[in-house]
Amino acid sequence: MGRRAWALLLVLCGTIFLEGSDVAMLAVAIPTIRADLGLTTGTAAWVMSGYVLGYAGFTLLGGRAADLLGRRRMFLTWLGVFLVFSMLGGFATNGWMLVVARFVTGVAAAFMTPAAMSIITTSYPEGPRRDKALLVFAGVGAGGFSLGLVIGGLLTALGWRWVFFAPVFLAGALLLAALRLLPPEARPEPARHGYDILGAASAAAAMLLFAYGVVRLEHGGEGLGLTLAALTAGLALVAVFLSVERRAKAPLVRLGIFRKAAMVRADVGALLFLGAFFGFQFVVTLYLQELRDWSSLQTAVALVVMGCDAVLAPTLTPRLVRRYGNGRVIFGGFLLAVVAYGLFLPVGMDWSYGAMFPSLIIAGVAFAFAYGPLTIAATDSVAPEEQGLAGGLLYTFTQFGSAIGISAVTAVYGIAAADADGSPAAVLDAYRTALVVPVVMVLLGAVVSAFGLRGRRGRGQPPRSRRR
């Protein structure tokens, strides 16, 4: 790739780094924010969940908006919204201001991230160049989360408001660079049959209710009726959405896209892989901070080794994909994840960092092997005019995956801890029980990904007519 192509990729990767580090920094800062503003436990939880709600609820709509309204326009507009509401979060004086700021920031990410990914898939030709760009994009996003844990710890020591202000500076720099580097695009033609407003409304409402229900799962039996009501209403709205899309002249989501088995398999695999990864990381964080009394900064530094994927994804993974194909590399990533999480199951009360290190480093390598190729597989067979939709579907699945993983391990831990006597040994057993969740998720993911192993490359080769 030439200099301009690399510069464009750097800007787009900057946004996924911004999104990943923003989430990680806030996760580290929440205890300090709660103490400083006197937030209740429920409000503090919603400061984190508000972002997930906005992101998961609008990613599908955001991806399709990039196709219909212009990728460059959506990217620049919502990067600006991300910047403004990050700044407002830094000036917040109470809990509701923070929750609103985080919700809108999540909505901005839901439009910005699929737009960035679809710019990559439409700016770089299909093949090795696009594959490498997507692998770099995925690796930088994961690296942003890992480095964000450390950066968040350092910024929180200076003052928690810097956790909100630091992304403002990065977003501003990216916005200025994007205005110069993003290729111009023709103004999209107005939809001949109008826009699918009813489909958009029902999709957004369904995703919001699903996200709300999934986030509430971590509360276990508390408010179970409300959780089930949200999930049931979400299912009902999905039925409405499917009915609308079948009849719409210009549907928001062309239902035929779900016939692409490789794309669906990649989306489901991403849900399971991300859910397991974040669930595992969440349990390890609780173990280190609550049972071992490590500080947030010590925990962040310990976990930063999982960010090795930021180096491996753009260097080693492309070579493996070229040699073995996406399918086999993804399957290998899932198998490594099974090993990583399985090795942590017998965690002890006084394990040294050396005893934890194999699990942490293997988990990072597994991420490098699986996530980037899953991103390629989710967009590889999709037409250019639906790349935004494909990106929106992928990020919808990944957001729900991370929410499900964290909620599931929290619920299992809560059930196991409730039956315990509260002693450190009993708490440790509850952590071990919760660690079974990510192991099961990656085992299921390995089974799903195994269906993509047919053929030497396992990549879903394009037809011969296309290769000519």
C-alpha positions in Angstrom: 0.0 0.0 0.0 1.1 3.5 -0.7 1.6 6.3 1.8 -1.9 7.8 1.4 -3.5 4.3 1.8 -1.5 3.7 5.0 -2.4 7.2 6.3 -6.1 6.6 5.6 -5.8 3.2 7.4 -4.1 4.9 10.4 -6.9 7.4 10.8 -9.6 4.7 10.6 -7.6 2.5 13.0 -7.4 5.6 15.3 -11.2 5.5 15.7 -11.4 1.9 16.6 -8.5 2.5 19.1 -10.4 5.4 20.4 -13.5 3.3 20.9 -11.7 0.4 22.6 -9.6 2.5 24.9 -12.5 4.7 25.9 -14.4 1.7 27.2 -11.4 0.3 29.0 -10.4 3.6 30.6 -13.9 4.1 32.1 -14.0 0.6 33.4 -10.9 1.4 35.5 -12.2 4.8 36.6 -15.7 3.8 37.7 -14.8 3.2 41.4 -13.2 6.6 41.7 -16.1 8.3 39.8 -18.6 6.6 42.1 -16.8 7.7 45.3 -16.3 11.3 44.0 -19.8 11.9 42.9 -21.5 9.8 45.5 -23.2 7.5 43.0 -25.3 4.6 44.0 -24.3 1.1 42.9 -27.1 1.1 40.3 -26.2 4.4 38.9 -22.5 3.5 38.6 -23.5 0.3 36.8 -25.6 2.3 34.3 -22.7 4.6 33.6 -21.1 1.5 32.0 -24.3 -0.1 30.7 -25.5 3.1 29.1 -22.7 2.9 26.5 -23.4 -0.7 25.8 -27.1 0.1 25.4 -26.5 2.8 22.9 -23.9 0.9 21.0 -25.7 -2.4 20.7 -29.1 -0.7 20.1 -28.0 1.3 17.1 -25.2 -0.6 15.4 -27.4 -2.3 12.8 -29.0 1.0 11.9 -25.6 2.7 11.9 -24.2 0.2 9.5 -27.0 0.6 7.0 -27.0 4.4 7.3 -23.4 4.3 6.0 -24.6 2.5 2.9 -27.6 4.7 2.3 -26.5 8.2 3.5 -22.8 8.1 2.7 -19.9 6.4 4.6 -17.7 9.6 4.8 -20.6 11.7 6.0 -21.6 9.2 8.7 -18.1 8.7 9.8 -17.3 12.5 10.2 -20.6 13.4 11.7 -20.6 10.8 14.4 -16.9 11.2 15.2 -17.9 14.8 16.0 -20.8 13.6 18.2 -18.4 11.2 20.0 -16.0 14.1 20.7 -18.7 16.5 22.0 -20.3 14.0 24.4 -17.0 12.7 25.7 -16.3 16.3 26.6 -19.7 16.7 28.3 -19.0 13.5 30.3 -15.9 15.2 31.6 -17.9 18.1 32.9 -20.7 16.0 34.5 -21.6 16.8 38.1 -24.0 14.0 38.8 -24.9 10.5 37.7 -27.7 11.2 35.2 -25.4 13.5 33.2 -22.8 10.7 33.0 -25.4 8.1 31.9 -26.8 10.3 29.2 -23.3 11.2 27.9 -22.3 7.6 27.8 -25.5 6.5 26.1 -25.1 9.1 23.3 -21.3 8.3 23.0 -22.4 4.6 22.5 -24.8 5.7 19.8 -22.1 7.7 18.1 -19.8 4.7 18.2 -22.6 2.6 16.7 -22.7 4.8 13.6 -19.0 5.6 13.4 -17.4 2.2 13.7 -19.4 0.4 10.9 -18.8 3.4 8.7 -15.0 3.1 9.3 -15.0 -0.6 8.6 -17.1 -0.1 5.4 -14.7 2.6 4.2 -11.9 0.0 4.5 -13.8 -2.7 2.7 -14.7 -0.3 -0.2 -11.4 1.6 -0.4 -9.0 -1.4 -0.5 -9.4 -4.1 -3.2 -10.6 -7.5 -2.2 -7.7 -9.8 -1.5 -4.4 -9.5 0.5 -4.5 -5.7 0.8 -8.0 -5.6 2.2 -7.3 -8.6 4.4 -4.2 -6.9 5.9 -6.1 -3.6 6.4 -8.9 -5.5 8.3 -6.4 -7.4 10.4 -4.6 -4.2 11.4 -8.0 -2.6 12.1 -9.1 -5.5 14.4 -5.7 -5.7 16.1 -5.6 -2.0 16.9 -9.1 -2.1 18.3 -8.1 -4.9 20.7 -4.8 -3.2 21.5 -6.8 -0.1 22.3 -8.8 -1.9 24.9 -5.7 -3.5 26.5 -3.7 -0.3 26.6 -6.7 1.6 27.7 -6.7 -0.3 31.0 -3.2 1.0 31.7 -3.9 4.5 30.4 -7.1 4.6 32.4 -5.2 3.8 35.6 -2.7 6.5 35.0 -5.3 9.1 34.1 -7.5 8.2 37.0 -4.5 8.9 39.3 -4.4 12.5 37.8 -8.2 12.9 38.1 -11.0 10.8 36.7 -12.3 13.6 34.4 -9.2 13.1 32.3 -10.6 9.7 31.3 -13.3 11.7 29.4 -11.1 14.6 28.2 -8.2 12.5 26.8 -10.4 11.0 24.1 -11.5 14.5 23.1 -8.0 15.4 22.0 -7.6 12.1 20.1 -11.0 12.5 18.4 -10.2 16.1 17.4 -6.9 15.0 15.8 -8.6 12.2 14.0 -11.4 14.4 12.8 -8.9 16.9 11.3 -6.9 14.2 9.6 -10.1 12.5 8.3 -11.3 15.7 6.7 -8.1 15.7 4.6 -7.6 12.0 4.0 -11.1 10.4 3.5 -11.8 10.0 -0.2 -14.6 12.2 -1.4 -17.8 10.4 -2.4 -20.7 11.3 -4.5 -23.9 12.4 -2.6 -26.0 9.2 -2.4 -29.1 9.2 -4.6 -32.3 9.5 -2.6 -33.9 6.1 -2.2 -36.3 5.6 -5.1 -38.9 4.0 -2.8 -38.1 6.2 0.2 -36.4 5.1 3.4 -37.6 2.2 5.5 -38.5 4.3 8.6 -40.7 1.7 10.2 -38.1 -1.0 9.7 -35.4 1.3 11.3 -37.7 2.2 14.2 -38.6 -1.5 14.9 -35.0 -2.6 14.6 -33.6 0.0 16.9 -36.4 -0.6 19.5 -35.8 -4.4 19.3 -32.0 -4.0 19.7 -32.5 -1.6 22.6 -34.8 -3.9 24.5 -32.5 -6.9 23.9 -29.5 -4.9 25.1 -31.4 -3.8 28.2 -32.5 -7.4 28.9 -29.0 -8.8 28.4 -27.4 -6.1 30.7 -30.0 -6.9 33.4 -29.2 -10.6 33.3 -26.2 -9.9 35.6 -28.7 -9.0 38.4 -29.8 -12.6 38.5 -33.2 -13.1 40.2 -33.4 -9.4 41.2 -36.0 -7.8 38.9 -36.2 -11.0 36.8 -39.7 -10.1 35.7 -38.5 -6.8 34.1 -35.6 -8.6 32.4 -37.9 -11.3 30.9 -40.4 -8.6 29.8 -37.7 -6.7 28.0 -36.4 -9.8 26.2 -40.0 -10.9 25.3 -40.8 -7.4 23.9 -37.6 -7.5 22.0 -38.6 -10.8 20.4 -42.0 -9.4 19.5 -40.4 -6.4 17.8 -38.0 -8.7 15.9 -41.1 -10.4 14.5 -42.5 -7.0 13.6 -39.2 -6.0 11.9 -39.1 -9.2 9.8 -42.7 -8.7 8.7 -41.9 -5.1 7.7 -38.7 -6.0 5.8 -40.5 -8.7 3.8 -43.0 -6.1 2.6 -40.8 -3.1 2.2 -39.9 -1.9 -1.3 -36.5 -0.6 0.0 -35.9 -2.7 3.2 -33.4 -1.5 5.8 -32.0 -5.0 5.8 -32.3 -7.3 2.8 -33.2 -10.5 4.5 -31.4 -12.5 1.7 -28.1 -11.4 3.1 -28.6 -14.0 5.9 -28.3 -16.7 3.3 -24.6 -16.1 3.2 -23.5 -18.9 5.5 -19.9 -17.7 5.8 -21.1 -14.3 7.0 -23.6 -15.7 9.5 -21.0 -18.2 10.8 -18.5 -15.4 11.3 -21.0 -13.2 13.1 -22.0 -16.0 15.5 -18.4 -16.9 16.0 -17.5 -13.3 16.8 -20.4 -13.2 19.4 -19.1 -16.3 21.1 -15.4 -15.3 21.0 -15.9 -11.7 22.2 -18.3 -12.9 24.9 -15.8 -15.4 26.2 -12.9 -13.0 26.0 -14.6 -10.2 27.9 -16.2 -12.6 30.4 -12.8 -14.1 31.1 -11.1 -10.7 31.5 -13.9 -9.6 33.8 -13.5 -12.6 36.1 -9.7 -12.2 36.2 -10.1 -8.5 37.1 -12.4 -9.4 40.0 -10.1 -12.1 41.2 -7.1 -9.8 41.2 -8.8 -6.7 42.7 -11.3 -8.2 45.1 -9.6 -11.4 46.3 -5.9 -10.5 45.9 -6.3 -6.8 46.7 -4.3 -5.6 43.7 -4.7 -2.0 42.7 -6.5 -1.0 39.4 -3.1 0.0 37.9 -1.4 -3.3 39.0 -4.3 -5.2 37.4 -4.1 -3.2 34.2 -0.4 -3.8 33.9 -0.8 -7.5 34.5 -3.5 -7.8 31.8 -1.7 -5.7 29.2 0.1 -8.8 28.0 -3.2 -9.8 26.5 -2.7 -6.9 24.1 0.0 -8.8 22.2 -2.6 -9.2 19.5 -2.0 -5.6 18.5 1.4 -6.7 17.3 0.6 -10.2 16.1 -2.6 -9.3 14.2 -0.9 -7.2 11.5 2.3 -9.2 11.3 1.8 -12.9 11.9 -1.9 -13.4 11.2 -1.8 -12.2 7.5 0.8 -14.8 6.8 -1.2 -17.6 8.4 -4.4 -16.5 6.5 -2.5 -16.5 3.2 -1.1 -20.0 3.9 -4.0 -21.7 5.6 -7.1 -19.5 5.0 -9.5 -17.8 7.3 -11.4 -20.9 8.4 -8.4 -22.7 9.8 -6.9 -19.7 11.4 -10.2 -18.9 13.1 -10.6 -22.5 14.3 -7.0 -22.4 15.7 -7.8 -19.2 17.5 -10.8 -20.8 19.2 -8.7 -23.9 20.2 -6.1 -21.6 21.7 -8.8 -19.8 23.6 -10.1 -23.1 25.0 -6.5 -23.8 26.3 -6.1 -20.3 27.7 -9.3 -20.2 29.7 -9.0 -23.9 30.7 -5.6 -23.3 32.2 -7.0 -20.7 34.5 -9.8 -22.9 35.8 -7.8 -24.3 38.8 -6.7 -20.8 39.8 -5.4 -20.7 43.4 -5.6 -18.3 46.3 -1.9 -17.3 46.0 -1.1 -17.9 42.4 2.0 -16.0 41.2 1.9 -13.8 38.1 4.1 -16.5 36.5 1.3 -19.0 37.0 -1.2 -16.7 35.4 1.0 -15.6 32.5 0.4 -18.6 30.2 -3.3 -18.1 30.2 -3.0 -14.4 29.6 -0.5 -14.6 26.7 -2.3 -17.5 25.0 -5.6 -15.5 25.3 -4.0 -12.6 23.5 -2.6 -14.9 20.8 -6.0 -16.5 20.4 -7.5 -13.1 19.9 -5.0 -12.2 17.2 -5.7 -15.5 15.4 -9.5 -15.4 15.6 -10.9 -11.8 15.6 -9.3 -10.3 12.5 -10.1 -13.3 10.3 -13.6 -13.3 11.6 -13.9 -9.7 10.5 -12.7 -10.7 7.0 -15.1 -13.6 6.8 -18.0 -11.4 7.9 -17.5 -9.0 4.9 -15.7 -11.2 2.3 -18.7 -12.3 0.2 -20.8 -9.2 0.6 -21.5 -6.7 -2.2 -20.0 -3.2 -2.0 -23.4 -1.6 -1.6 -24.0 -3.7 1.6 -20.6 -3.4 3.2 -22.0 -1.0 5.8 -24.8 -3.4 6.6 -22.3 -6.3 7.0 -20.2 -4.2 9.3 -23.3 -3.2 11.3 -24.3 -6.8 11.7 -20.8 -7.8 12.8 -20.6 -5.1 15.4 -24.1 -5.8 16.6 -23.1 -9.4 17.2 -19.8 -8.4 18.9 -21.5 -5.9 21.2 -24.2 -8.4 22.2 -21.4 -11.0 22.7 -19.5 -8.8 25.1 -22.6 -7.9 27.0 -23.7 -11.6 27.2 -20.3 -12.8 28.3 -20.0 -10.3 31.1 -23.6 -10.7 32.2 -23.4 -14.5 32.1 -20.2 -14.7 34.3 -21.7 -12.2 36.7 -24.9 -14.1 37.0 -23.1 -17.5 37.5 -20.7 -15.9 40.0 -23.6 -14.4 41.9 -25.5 -17.7 42.1 -22.3 -19.6 43.2 -21.4 -16.9 45.8 -24.9 -16.9 47.2 -24.6 -20.5 48.1 -21.2 -20.0 49.7 -20.3 -19.0 53.3 -18.5 -15.9 52.3 -15.0 -17.1 53.1 -12.1 -16.4 50.7 -12.0 -20.1 49.7 -15.8 -20.0 48.9 -15.4 -16.8 46.9 -12.5 -18.4 45.0 -14.7 -21.4 44.2 -17.3 -19.0 42.8 -14.7 -17.5 40.5 -13.8 -20.9 39.3 -17.4 -21.7 38.6 -17.8 -18.4 36.6 -14.7 -19.2 34.5 -16.6 -22.2 33.1 -18.8 -19.8 31.1 -16.0 -18.5 28.8 -14.7 -22.1 28.3 -18.1 -23.2 27.2 -18.5 -20.2 24.9 -15.3 -20.8 23.0 -16.0 -24.6 22.8 -19.3 -23.7 21.1 -17.4 -21.2 18.9 -15.0 -23.9 17.9 -17.9 -26.1 16.8 -19.4 -23.3 14.8 -16.1 -22.4 13.1 -15.4 -26.0 12.3 -18.0 -25.8 9.6 -15.8 -23.3 7.7 -12.9 -25.8 7.3 -13.9 -27.3 4.0 -11.3 -26.9 1.3 -7.6 -26.2 1.6 -7.9 -22.5 2.4 -11.3 -22.6 4.2 -12.0 -19.0 3.2 -15.0 -19.1 1.0 -13.2 -18.6 -2.3 -15.0 -16.3 -4.8 -16.4 -18.0 -7.9 -14.1 -18.4 -10.8 -15.8 -15.8 -12.8 -15.0 -13.2 -10.1 -11.4 -14.3 -9.8 -10.9 -13.6 -13.5 
